[in-house]
């Protein structure tokens, strides 16, 4: 566990900083009760704590967070609008299930968004941006040497991967594009989590190689190469996921 924690932080970053919520909006639990409850439930979904079509335990959420049902229901309504859950009358709130074709279509869209981010990144990233991105990619590479269970490695990879792509979006210096692609990134993590397969751990070696190729294209100021590698990187995730859920 200590080895996982060591890998999961940037140089000079302590454990408290590492556990901050990673999103373009950088929302923290101090932002208010609504955001706190929403982030708590969403994190559980993205970590794969529930199966598709599983009914979510509203009362347990309220008890665990020491809140009333109202902020929990408000959060679930928001998550329903974002495509993570379904509110079924007389049944409750269930984790939403998607067909293989729907997942495949999504990753085609997501690939285009991340490809644009990579293109902008190659055009606009400075040395400090590249240093941060390279550091995170190096930490991802270190996961290959860990002797622990695939689930733990997969979870750590997901957190590092989110940080890597967050920094890429930030360094693209296009807030509107970054915000849209960030929301798609959440859906991507949701699809992986609900597949109930160790997808991240399975493709760690190839994913790291793809990240390094993107970074090299950025370092070389080659927008087209960065775009092409990133697009294939995302499409391959979608293809592997489709095959696993079919």
PAZAPA-4460 file (N, C-alpha, C; in steps of 0.05 Angstrom, whole numbers, plus 32768, in hexadecimal, padded with zeros to 4 digits):
% residues 246
    n_x    n_y    n_z   ca_x   ca_y   ca_z    c_x    c_y    c_z   seq   type   mol
   8011   7FE8   8000   8000   8000   8000   8011   8019   8000     1      X     A
   8027   8018   8010   8039   802F   8011   8046   8034   7FF5     2      X     A
   804B   801E   7FE7   8057   8020   7FCC   8043   802D   7FB9     3      X     A
   802A   8026   7FBB   8016   8032   7FAA   8013   8050   7FB0     4      X     A
   8014   8057   7FCA   8012   8073   7FD1   802A   8083   7FC8     5      X     A
   8042   8077   7FC9   8059   8085   7FC0   8058   808B   7FA2     6      X     A
   804E   8078   7F93   804C   807C   7F76   8037   8090   7F6F     7      X     A
   8022   8091   7F7E   800B   80A2   7F77   800E   80BF   7F7E     8      X     A
   8026   80CA   7F81   8028   80E7   7F87   803E   80F4   7F75     9      X     A
   803B   810D   7F70   804E   811C   7F61   8065   8124   7F73    10      X     A
   807D   812B   7F67   8093   8135   7F78   808A   814C   7F89    11      X     A
   8090   814B   7FA3   8089   8160   7FB5   806C   8161   7FBE    12      X     A
   805C   814D   7FB6   8040   814C   7FBC   803B   8139   7FD3    13      X     A
   802C   8142   7FE8   8026   8131   7FFE   800C   8121   7FF9    14      X     A
   8006   810F   800B   7FEF   80FD   8008   7FD5   810C   8007    15      X     A
   7FD3   8121   8018   7FBA   8131   8018   7FB5   813F   7FFD    16      X     A
   7FCB   814A   7FF1   7FC8   8156   7FD7   7FC0   8142   7FC2    17      X     A
   7FCB   8129   7FC4   7FC6   8115   7FB0   7FA9   810C   7FAF    18      X     A
   7F9B   810F   7FC6   7F80   8105   7FC7   7F6B   811A   7FC0    19      X     A
   7F74   8131   7FB6   7F61   8145   7FAD   7F51   813A   7F96    20      X     A
   7F38   8144   7F93   7F27   813C   7F7D   7F34   8147   7F63    21      X     A
   7F36   8135   7F4F   7F43   813D   7F36   7F2E   8142   7F21    22      X     A
   7F28   815B   7F1D   7F16   8163   7F08   7F1E   817F   7EFF    23      X     A
   7F15   8186   7EE7   7F1B   81A1   7EDD   7F10   81B6   7EF0    24      X     A
   7EF9   81B1   7EFD   7EEE   81C4   7F0F   7EFC   81C4   7F2A    25      X     A
   7F0B   81AE   7F30   7F1A   81AB   7F49   7F08   81B0   7F61    26      X     A
   7EF0   81A4   7F61   7EDD   81A7   7F77   7EE7   8198   7F8F    27      X     A
   7EE6   81A4   7FA7   7EED   8197   7FC0   7ED4   8193   7FD1    28      X     A
   7ED7   8183   7FE6   7EC0   817E   7FF7   7EB8   8197   8007    29      X     A
   7ECA   81AB   8008   7EC3   81C4   8016   7EB0   81D5   8005    30      X     A
   7EAB   81CD   7FEC   7E9B   81DE   7FDA   7E7E   81DE   7FE3    31      X     A
   7E75   81CB   7FF3   7E59   81CA   7FFC   7E4F   81AE   7FFE    32      X     A
   7E39   81AB   800C   7E2E   8191   8011   7E26   8182   7FF8    33      X     A
   7E1A   8191   7FE5   7E10   8184   7FCC   7E28   8178   7FBD    34      X     A
   7E3E   8187   7FBA   7E55   817D   7FAC   7E62   8166   7FBB    35      X     A
   7E62   8168   7FD5   7E6E   8153   7FE5   7E60   8138   7FE0    36      X     A
   7E45   8139   7FE2   7E35   8120   7FDE   7E38   8116   7FC2    37      X     A
   7E36   8128   7FAF   7E39   8121   7F92   7E54   8114   7F8D    38      X     A
   7E69   8120   7F96   7E84   8115   7F92   7E88   80FA   7F9F    39      X     A
   7E7C   80F7   7FB6   7E7F   80DD   7FC5   7E72   80C7   7FB5    40      X     A
   7E5A   80CB   7FAC   7E4C   80B6   7F9D   7E59   80B1   7F82    41      X     A
   7E60   80C6   7F74   7E6D   80C4   7F5A   7E88   80B4   7F5C    42      X     A
   7E97   80BA   7F71   7EB0   80AC   7F75   7EAC   808E   7F78    43      X     A
   7E96   8087   7F87   7E90   806A   7F8A   7E89   805D   7F6F    44      X     A
   7E7B   806C   7F5F   7E73   8061   7F44   7E8C   805E   7F33    45      X     A
   7E9E   8072   7F33   7EB6   8071   7F22   7ECA   805D   7F2C    46      X     A
   7EC9   8056   7F46   7EDA   8041   7F51   7ECF   8025   7F4D    47      X     A
   7EB7   8023   7F41   7EAC   8009   7F3C   7EA0   7FFA   7F54    48      X     A
   7E96   800A   7F67   7E8B   7FFD   7F7F   7E70   7FF0   7F7B    49      X     A
   7E63   7FF6   7F64   7E49   7FEB   7F5F   7E47   7FDF   7F43    50      X     A
   7E37   7FCB   7F3F   7E32   7FBE   7F25   7E1D   7FCD   7F16    51      X     A
   7E1D   7FCA   7EFB   7E08   7FD5   7EEB   7DED   7FCA   7EF4    52      X     A
   7DD9   7FDB   7EF4   7DBE   7FD6   7EFC   7DBA   7FD0   7F1A    53      X     A
   7DD0   7FD3   7F29   7DCE   7FD0   7F46   7DC0   7FE9   7F52    54      X     A
   7DAD   7FE4   7F64   7D9F   7FFA   7F71   7DB1   8006   7F86    55      X     A
   7DB4   8020   7F85   7DC6   802E   7F97   7DB9   8032   7FB3    56      X     A
   7DC9   802E   7FC8   7DBE   8030   7FE3   7DBC   804D   7FEE    57      X     A
   7DA6   805A   7FE7   7DA2   8076   7FEE   7DA4   807A   800C    58      X     A
   7D97   8069   801C   7D98   806C   8039   7DB4   8069   8044    59      X     A
   7DC3   8057   8039   7DDE   8053   8042   7DF0   806B   803C    60      X     A
   7DEC   8076   8024   7DFB   808F   801D   7DF5   80A5   8031    61      X     A
   7DDC   80A9   8037   7DD4   80BE   804A   7DE1   80B9   8066    62      X     A
   7DE0   80A0   806E   7DEB   8098   8088   7E09   809C   8089    63      X     A
   7E17   8092   8074   7E34   8094   8073   7E3E   80B1   8073    64      X     A
   7E2E   80C2   8066   7E36   80DE   8063   7E2A   80F0   8079    65      X     A
   7E19   80E4   8089   7E0B   80F3   809F   7DFC   810B   8093    66      X     A
   7DEC   8104   807F   7DDB   8119   8072   7DBF   810D   806F    67      X     A
   7DAC   811E   8067   7D91   8115   8062   7D8F   8108   8046    68      X     A
   7D78   80FD   803F   7D75   80F1   8025   7D76   8106   800E    69      X     A
   7D6E   811F   8014   7D6B   8133   7FFF   7D84   8138   7FEF    70      X     A
   7D9B   813E   7FFC   7DB3   8142   7FEC   7DBC   8129   7FDD    71      X     A
   7DB6   8112   7FE8   7DBD   80F9   7FDA   7DAC   80F7   7FC1    72      X     A
   7D92   80FB   7FC3   7D80   80FA   7FAC   7D87   810F   7F97    73      X     A
   7D8E   8127   7FA0   7D96   813C   7F8E   7DAF   8134   7F7E    74      X     A
   7DC2   8127   7F8C   7DDA   811E   7F7F   7DD4   8108   7F6A    75      X     A
   7DC2   80F6   7F71   7DBB   80E0   7F5F   7DAD   80EB   7F46    76      X     A
   7D9D   8100   7F4A   7D90   810C   7F33   7DA4   8118   7F20    77      X     A
   7DB8   8125   7F2C   7DCE   8131   7F1C   7DDE   811B   7F0D    78      X     A
   7DE4   8105   7F1B   7DF2   80EF   7F0F   7DE2   80E2   7EF9    79      X     A
   7DC7   80E2   7EFC   7DB6   80D7   7EE7   7DB7   80E8   7ECE    80      X     A
   7DB7   8103   7ED1   7DBA   8115   7EBA   7DD4   8111   7EAC    81      X     A
   7DE9   810A   7EBB   7E03   8106   7EB0   7E07   80EA   7EA4    82      X     A
   7DF3   80D9   7EA7   7DF4   80BE   7E9A   7E00   80A8   7EAB    83      X     A
   7E04   80AC   7EC5   7E10   8097   7ED5   7DFB   8085   7EE2    84      X     A
   7DE4   808F   7EE8   7DCF   807F   7EF6   7DB4   8084   7EE8    85      X     A
   7DA1   8072   7EEF   7D85   8075   7EE6   7D73   8075   7EFF    86      X     A
   7D61   8088   7F00   7D4E   8089   7F16   7D34   807B   7F0C    87      X     A
   7D2E   8064   7F17   7D17   8054   7F0F   7D01   8056   7F23    88      X     A
   7CEA   8060   7F1B   7CD3   8063   7F2E   7CCC   8048   7F3B    89      X     A
   7CC6   8049   7F54   7CBE   8031   7F64   7CD5   801D   7F67    90      X     A
   7CEC   8023   7F5D   7D03   8010   7F5F   7D1A   801E   7F6F    91      X     A
   7D22   8035   7F65   7D38   8043   7F72   7D4B   804D   7F5D    92      X     A
   7D64   8052   7F64   7D78   805C   7F52   7D8C   8046   7F4C    93      X     A
   7D8F   8040   7F32   7DA0   802A   7F2A   7DB8   8034   7F1A    94      X     A
   7DCE   8025   7F1B   7DE5   802B   7F0A   7DDE   8026   7EED    95      X     A
   7DE2   8039   7EDC   7DDA   8037   7EC0   7DEA   8023   7EB1    96      X     A
   7DDD   8014   7E9F   7DEA   8000   7E8F   7DE9   8009   7E72    97      X     A
   7E00   8006   7E63   7E02   800E   7E47   7E08   7FF6   7E36    98      X     A
   7DFF   7FF6   7E1D   7E04   7FE0   7E0B   7E21   7FE2   7E00    99      X     A
   7E2C   7FCD   7DF5   7E47   7FCE   7DE9   7E48   7FE3   7DD3   100      X     A
   7E33   7FE6   7DC3   7E33   7FFA   7DAD   7E34   8016   7DB9   101      X     A
   7E25   801B   7DCE   7E25   8035   7DDA   7E40   803C   7DE6   102      X     A
   7E4D   8029   7DF2   7E68   802D   7DFC   7E7C   8033   7DE6   103      X     A
   7E7A   8024   7DD0   7E8B   8028   7DBA   7E88   8044   7DAE   104      X     A
   7E6F   804C   7DAB   7E69   8067   7DA0   7E75   807C   7DB2   105      X     A
   7E72   8078   7DCC   7E7C   808C   7DDF   7E9A   8090   7DDB   106      X     A
   7EA9   8079   7DD9   7EC6   807C   7DD8   7ECF   8088   7DBD   107      X     A
   7EBF   8086   7DA9   7EC6   8094   7D90   7EC5   80B2   7D95   108      X     A
   7EB0   80BB   7DA3   7EAE   80D7   7DAA   7EC4   80E0   7DBD   109      X     A
   7EC9   80D0   7DD2   7EDD   80D7   7DE6   7EF9   80D9   7DD9   110      X     A
   7EFE   80C6   7DC6   7F19   80C6   7DB8   7F1D   80E0   7DA9   111      X     A
   7F09   80EB   7D9D   7F0C   8104   7D8E   7F12   811B   7DA1   112      X     A
   7F04   811B   7DB8   7F09   8130   7DCC   7F25   812F   7DD7   113      X     A
   7F2E   8118   7DDF   7F49   8115   7DEA   7F5E   811A   7DD5   114      X     A
   7F58   8113   7DBC   7F6B   8119   7DA6   7F6F   8137   7DA2   115      X     A
   7F59   8146   7DA5   7F5C   8163   7DA3   7F6C   816E   7DBA   116      X     A
   7F68   8163   7DD2   7F78   816C   7DE9   7F96   8167   7DE4   117      X     A
   7F9C   814F   7DD9   7FB8   8148   7DD4   7FC4   815B   7DBF   118      X     A
   7FB4   8162   7DAB   7FBE   8174   7D96   7FC4   8190   7DA1   119      X     A
   7FB1   819A   7DB2   7FB6   81B4   7DBE   7FCD   81B3   7DD2   120      X     A
   7FD0   819D   7DDF   7FE6   8199   7DF2   8001   819B   7DE4   121      X     A
   8003   818E   7DCD   801C   818F   7DBE   8022   81AB   7DB5   122      X     A
   800E   81BB   7DB0   8012   81D7   7DA7   8018   81EA   7DBD   123      X     A
   800E   81E4   7DD6   800F   81F8   7DEB   801E   81F1   7E04   124      X     A
   8025   81D8   7E08   8032   81D0   7E21   804E   81DC   7E23   125      X     A
   8055   81E5   7E3B   8070   81EE   7E40   8080   81D9   7E4F   126      X     A
   8099   81DF   7E56   80AA   81CB   7E62   809F   81C2   7E7D   127      X     A
   8094   81D4   7E8D   808A   81CC   7EA7   8072   81B9   7EA4   128      X     A
   8061   81BF   7E90   804A   81AD   7E8B   8054   8191   7E84   129      X     A
   8067   818F   7E72   8072   8175   7E6A   807F   8167   7E81   130      X     A
   808C   8176   7E93   8099   8169   7EAA   8085   815C   7EBC   131      X     A
   806E   816A   7EC1   8059   815F   7ED2   804D   8146   7EC5   132      X     A
   8046   8148   7EAC   803A   8131   7E9E   804D   8119   7E9D   133      X     A
   8067   811E   7E98   807A   8109   7E97   807D   80FB   7EB2   134      X     A
   807C   810B   7EC8   807E   8100   7EE3   8068   80EC   7EE9   135      X     A
   804F   80F4   7EE1   8038   80E2   7EE6   803B   80C9   7ED5   136      X     A
   8043   80CC   7EBC   8046   80B5   7EAB   805B   80A2   7EB6   137      X     A
   8070   80AD   7EC2   8085   809C   7ECE   8079   808C   7EE5   138      X     A
   8068   8099   7EF5   805C   808A   7F0B   804A   8074   7F01   139      X     A
   803C   8079   7EEB   802B   8064   7EDF   803D   804C   7ED7   140      X     A
   8054   8052   7ECB   8067   803D   7EC3   8070   802D   7EDB   141      X     A
   8073   8039   7EF2   807C   802B   7F0A   8068   8016   7F13   142      X     A
   804F   801B   7F0D   803A   8008   7F15   803F   7FEC   7F0A   143      X     A
   804D   7FEA   7EF3   8052   7FD0   7EE7   8063   7FBE   7EF8   144      X     A
   8072   7FCA   7F0B   8084   7FBA   7F1B   8077   7FB2   7F36   145      X     A
   805F   7FBB   7F3B   8052   7FB5   7F55   8049   7F97   7F56   146      X     A
   804D   7F8B   7F6D   8044   7F70   7F71   802B   7F70   7F83   147      X     A
   8015   7F79   7F78   7FFC   7F7A   7F87   7FE6   7F71   7F75   148      X     A
   7FCD   7F71   7F7F   7FB7   7F67   7F6F   7FAF   7F7A   7F59   149      X     A
   7FA5   7F70   7F43   7F9E   7F81   7F2C   7F8A   7F96   7F33   150      X     A
   7F77   7F91   7F45   7F63   7FA5   7F4C   7F70   7FBD   7F59   151      X     A
   7F83   7FB9   7F6B   7F91   7FCF   7F78   7FA2   7FDF   7F64   152      X     A
   7FAF   7FD1   7F52   7FBF   7FDE   7F3D   7FAD   7FEE   7F2B   153      X     A
   7F96   7FE2   7F23   7F84   7FEF   7F11   7F78   8008   7F1D   154      X     A
   7F72   8008   7F37   7F68   8020   7F44   7F7D   8036   7F45   155      X     A
   7F95   802E   7F4C   7FAB   8042   7F4C   7FB0   804D   7F31   156      X     A
   7FAF   803C   7F1C   7FB2   8045   7F01   7F9D   8059   7EFA   157      X     A
   7F84   8053   7F01   7F6E   8066   7EFA   7F73   8081   7F06   158      X     A
   7F7C   8083   7F1F   7F80   809D   7F2B   7F98   80AB   7F1E   159      X     A
   7FAD   809D   7F18   7FC4   80A9   7F0B   7FBD   80B2   7EEE   160      X     A
   7FAE   80A1   7EE1   7FA5   80A7   7EC5   7F94   80C0   7EC5   161      X     A
   7F82   80C3   7ED8   7F71   80DB   7ED9   7F82   80F3   7EDE   162      X     A
   7F97   80F1   7EEF   7FA8   8108   7EF3   7FB8   810F   7EDA   163      X     A
   7FC1   80FA   7ECC   7FD0   80FF   7EB3   7FBF   810E   7E9F   164      X     A
   7FA7   8104   7E9B   7F95   8111   7E87   7F8B   812C   7E90   165      X     A
   7F88   812F   7EAA   7F81   814A   7EB5   7F96   815E   7EAE   166      X     A
   7FB0   8156   7EB3   7FC6   8168   7EAD   7FC8   816E   7E90   167      X     A
   7FC3   815A   7E7F   7FC3   815F   7E62   7FAD   8173   7E5A   168      X     A
   7F96   8170   7E66   7F80   8183   7E60   7F86   819F   7E69   169      X     A
   7F92   81A1   7E81   7F99   81BB   7E8C   7FAE   81C8   7E7A   170      X     A
   7FC2   81B9   7E72   7FD7   81C4   7E61   7FCF   81CA   7E45   171      X     A
   7FB7   81C0   7E3D   7FAD   81C6   7E22   7FA5   81E3   7E20   172      X     A
   7F9F   81EF   7E38   7F98   820B   7E3A   7F7F   8212   7E2A   173      X     A
   7F6C   8200   7E2B   7F52   8204   7E1F   7F3D   81FB   7E32   174      X     A
   7F34   820D   7E44   7F22   8205   7E59   7F08   81F9   7E4F   175      X     A
   7EFA   8205   7E3B   7EE1   81F9   7E32   7EE5   81DC   7E27   176      X     A
   7EF9   81D7   7E18   7EFE   81BC   7E0D   7F05   81AA   7E24   177      X     A
   7F16   81B3   7E37   7F1E   81A2   7E4D   7F07   819A   7E5F   178      X     A
   7EF4   81AC   7E63   7EDD   81A6   7E74   7ECC   8191   7E67   179      X     A
   7EC7   8193   7E4D   7EB7   817F   7E3F   7EC4   8164   7E40   180      X     A
   7EDE   8163   7E39   7EEC   814A   7E39   7EEF   813E   7E54   181      X     A
   7EF1   814E   7E69   7EF2   8144   7E85   7ED9   8135   7E8C   182      X     A
   7EC2   8140   7E84   7EA9   8132   7E89   7EA7   8117   7E7B   183      X     A
   7EB2   8117   7E62   7EB3   80FD   7E54   7EC6   80EA   7E61   184      X     A
   7EDB   80F4   7E6D   7EEE   80E3   7E7B   7EE1   80D4   7E93   185      X     A
   7ECF   80E3   7EA0   7EC0   80D6   7EB6   7EAF   80BF   7EAC   186      X     A
   7EA2   80C3   7E95   7E91   80AE   7E8A   7EA3   8096   7E81   187      X     A
   7EBA   809C   7E77   7ECD   8086   7E6F   7ED4   8075   7E87   188      X     A
   7EDB   8082   7E9D   7EE1   8074   7EB6   7ECA   8063   7EC0   189      X     A
   7EB2   806E   7EBC   7E9A   8060   7EC5   7E96   8047   7EB5   190      X     A
   7E9A   8048   7E9B   7E97   8030   7E8A   7EAB   801B   7E92   191      X     A
   7EC4   8023   7E97   7ED8   8010   7E9F   7ED1   8003   7EBA   192      X     A
   7EC9   8014   7ECD   7EC2   800B   7EE8   7EAB   7FF7   7EE8   193      X     A
   7E96   7FFD   7ED8   7E7F   7FEB   7ED9   7E82   7FD3   7EC7   194      X     A
   7E98   7FD1   7EB9   7E9E   7FB8   7EA9   7EA6   7FA1   7EBB   195      X     A
   7EAE   7FA8   7ED4   7EB6   7F94   7EE8   7ECE   7F84   7EDE   196      X     A
   7EDF   7F90   7ECD   7EF7   7F83   7EC3   7F0F   7F94   7ECA   197      X     A
   7F26   7F88   7ED0   7F3E   7F98   7ED7   7F4B   7FA3   7EBE   198      X     A
   7F3C   7FB4   7EB0   7F44   7FBE   7E96   7F5E   7FCF   7E98   199      X     A
   7F5F   7FE0   7EAC   7F76   7FF1   7EAF   7F8F   7FE1   7EB4   200      X     A
   7F8E   7FCD   7EC6   7FA5   7FBD   7ECC   7FAD   7FAC   7EB4   201      X     A
   7F99   7FA3   7EA5   7F9F   7F92   7E8E   7FAF   7FA0   7E78   202      X     A
   7FAB   7FBA   7E75   7FB9   7FC7   7E5F   7FCD   7FDC   7E69   203      X     A
   7FD8   7FD8   7E81   7FEA   7FEB   7E8D   8002   7FF0   7E7C   204      X     A
   800F   7FDB   7E72   8028   7FDD   7E63   8023   7FED   7E49   205      X     A
   800E   7FE5   7E3A   8008   7FF3   7E21   7FFF   800F   7E26   206      X     A
   7FEF   8014   7E3A   7FE5   802F   7E40   7FFD   8041   7E47   207      X     A
   8010   8037   7E56   8027   8048   7E5D   8037   804E   7E45   208      X     A
   803B   803B   7E33   8049   8040   7E1A   803B   8055   7E09   209      X     A
   8021   8054   7E08   8012   8068   7DF9   8014   8084   7E05   210      X     A
   8013   8085   7E20   8017   809F   7E2D   8032   80AB   7E27   211      X     A
   8047   809A   7E27   8062   80A3   7E22   8064   80AD   7E05   212      X     A
   8056   80A0   7DF2   8057   80A8   7DD6   8049   80C3   7DD3   213      X     A
   8033   80C8   7DE2   8026   80E2   7DE1   8038   80F7   7DEC   214      X     A
   8045   80F2   7E02   8056   8106   7E0F   806E   810C   7DFC   215      X     A
   8079   80F8   7DEF   808F   80FD   7DDC   8086   810F   7DC5   216      X     A
   806D   810A   7DBB   8063   811C   7DA6   805F   8138   7DB0   217      X     A
   8056   813B   7DC9   8053   8156   7DD4   806E   8163   7DD7   218      X     A
   8081   8154   7DE1   809C   815F   7DE5   80A8   8168   7DCA   219      X     A
   80A1   8159   7DB5   80AC   815F   7D9A   809B   8174   7D8B   220      X     A
   8086   817E   7D98   8074   8192   7D8C   8068   8187   7D72   221      X     A
   805D   816E   7D74   8051   8161   7D5D   8033   815C   7D63   222      X     A
   8022   8171   7D5D   8006   816E   7D64   7FF8   8157   7D56   223      X     A
   7FFE   8152   7D3D   7FF0   813C   7D2E   7FF7   8121   7D3A   224      X     A
   8010   811D   7D41   8019   8104   7D4D   800B   8100   7D68   225      X     A
   800B   8116   7D78   7FFE   8114   7D92   7FE0   810D   7D90   226      X     A
   7FD3   811A   7D7C   7FB7   8115   7D77   7FB2   80F7   7D70   227      X     A
   7FC2   80EE   7D5D   7FBE   80D2   7D53   7FC3   80BD   7D68   228      X     A
   7FD8   80C1   7D78   7FDD   80AD   7D8D   7FC8   80AD   7DA3   229      X     A
   7FBF   80C5   7DAA   7FAA   80C8   7DBF   7F90   80BB   7DB5   230      X     A
   7F89   80C0   7D9C   7F70   80B6   7D92   7F70   8097   7D93   231      X     A
   7F86   808B   7D8A   7F88   806E   7D8B   7F88   8063   7DA8   232      X     A
   7F95   8072   7DB9   7F96   806B   7DD6   7F7A   8068   7DE1   233      X     A
   7F69   807B   7DDB   7F4E   807B   7DE6   7F3D   8066   7DD8   234      X     A
   7F3F   8064   7DBD   7F2F   8051   7DAE   7F35   8034   7DB7   235      X     A
   7F4E   802E   7DBD   7F55   8013   7DC6   7F49   800C   7DE1   236      X     A
   7F46   8020   7DF2   7F37   801C   7E0C   7F1A   8014   7E05   237      X     A
   7F0E   8023   7DF3   7EF2   801D   7DEC   7EEF   8002   7DE0   238      X     A
   7F02   7FFA   7DCF   7F00   7FE0   7DC2   7F03   7FC9   7DD6   239      X     A
   7F16   7FCC   7DE8   7F1B   7FB7   7DFC   7F03   7FB5   7E0E   240      X     A
   7EF7   7FCC   7E15   7EE0   7FCC   7E27   7EC8   7FC0   7E19   241      X     A
   7EC4   7FC6   7E00   7EAE   7FBB   7DF1   7EB0   7F9C   7DF0   242      X     A
   7EC8   7F92   7DEC   7ECC   7F75   7DEA   7EC7   7F68   7E05   243      X     A
   7ECD   7F76   7E1B   7EC9   7F6A   7E35   7EAC   7F69   7E3E   244      X     A
   7E9C   7F7D   7E34   7E80   7F7E   7E3D   7E6D   7F70   7E29   245      X     A
   7E77   7F69   7E12   7E66   7F5C   7DFE   7E5D   7F40   7E07   246      X     A
***
